[in-house]
Amino acid sequence: MNTPVIRSQGAQLSRRTFLQHTARATVAAAIAAPFVSRGRVLGANDRIGVGFIGVGGRGRSHVNTVKKLGEAGAAVQIVAVCDAYGFRLDEIAQQLGVQSYRKHQELLADSRVDVVCVATPDRLHVPQAMDAIRAGKDVYCEKPMGHWSQFDRCRQFCAEAQQLGRVVQIGNQGNSSPAWGKVRDLVQQGAVGRLQHVQAGYYRYGDWGERMQIPDPHAKPGPELDWEAFLGDAPQVPFTVERFFSWRRYLDYAGGPCTDLFPHVFTPFVSALGLNFPSLAVASGGVFEFSTYDREVPDTFNMCVDYPEKASVNLVCTLSNDYVTEPAIRGDEGTLTLQNAGGWEGGFDSITVIPHKGERRIVPGLKTEATPLHWQNFLSCVRTRQKPVSDVEFGLKVQAALSMSMLAFLNRKVATFDTVKREILL
């Protein structure tokens, strides 16, 4: 595994190409910045036109969600789709009967597109979302907000979205779950006293999430496969079908449990407990189980994130054992445990309140499909121009913890956060 290393407080990766690609991306951003469109003003009854950038597994799920919302009477319509893989793009475009685009810039130029869903590999989230807000579009950006190495670009995206007044929803759908609202209420009512410690985990037996399906083992770059678009600002490496289709294996495009799985686990706690930017992060783990192929991302990962509020969040993950332990929120006056929270964003069966003094009690939980609720919140905010439940500022707080933990792991160091400059330091 070719592991990038951070060598100074400037947090610069030692890959020779990384700074070159970052510099090119910065120049491109500077060139694009003046060309900002306001987008059309939506009336109360106007139908919102949605364009999808990325229609793979997760993107296709979002397509189905929005399609069902429209069929149920919501004033929303899918008008365009885009993907770097032509066969996948043509299939979904024909099924929906909508316009297809090979380049995301072409989709953004379509005046019928009011909002954009970005569901591409991690490294493309922020660059494509920034192009979208500059084109006057509101954005539903799939989690994680960006690649673990892109915190500076995530910070820039946050600042520009706020400056331009764009509505951005990061795809942390747990924020829209009523079940996590119950957790928030209990904590605010003093059920645990002053928050001090959170313990949770993600447990799975198998690596199917990273060893993704390869639909065409003979695929190669050309008119139907845009390798350059897939790479974005990643290091320019030769094409392989594994990198293109099973990109979650590789550090250039993903982060394993830290950025692919922990957003499901971690984000609802950040929201329910009102946590801000972290102060410190450490992490450990590695490829302990699935080492027989070119997997770079860990299959075992543990991270501890401290907050200025004097609270710690501890997350653990293994992909070689699916035995689940109950998540717990501990304070100086009591504890909350969550029962059967396997789906995380969708909720859990119950909450057990365990006070230091007095009798324990059980609060009924709730399980629901949170993604449609998350889209409904986003579309409502597109009309009202209000802040959605997982807005760009919230997304940056989550991204800070994920990027800090990943950098701490790769460099075997402690990552800290400068809250004034909003910079990660090692």
Secondary structure by P-SEA (a helix, b strand, c coil): cbbbbbccccccccccaaaaaaaaaaaaaaaacccccccccccccbbbbbbbccccaaaaaaaaaaaaaaaacccccccccccccaaaaaaaaaaacbbbbccaaaaaacccccbbbbbccccaaaaaaaaaaaabbbbbccccccccccaaaaaaaaaaaaaabbbbbccccccccaaaaaaaaaaaacccccccccccccccccccccccccccccccccccccccccccccccccccccccccccccccccccccccccccccaaaaaaaccccccccccccccccccccccccccbbbbbbbccccbbbbbbbbccccbbbbbbbbcccbbbbbcccccccccccbbbbbbcccbbbbcbbbbcccaaaaaaaaaaaaaacccccccaaaaaaaaaaaaaaaaaaaacbbbbbccccccccc
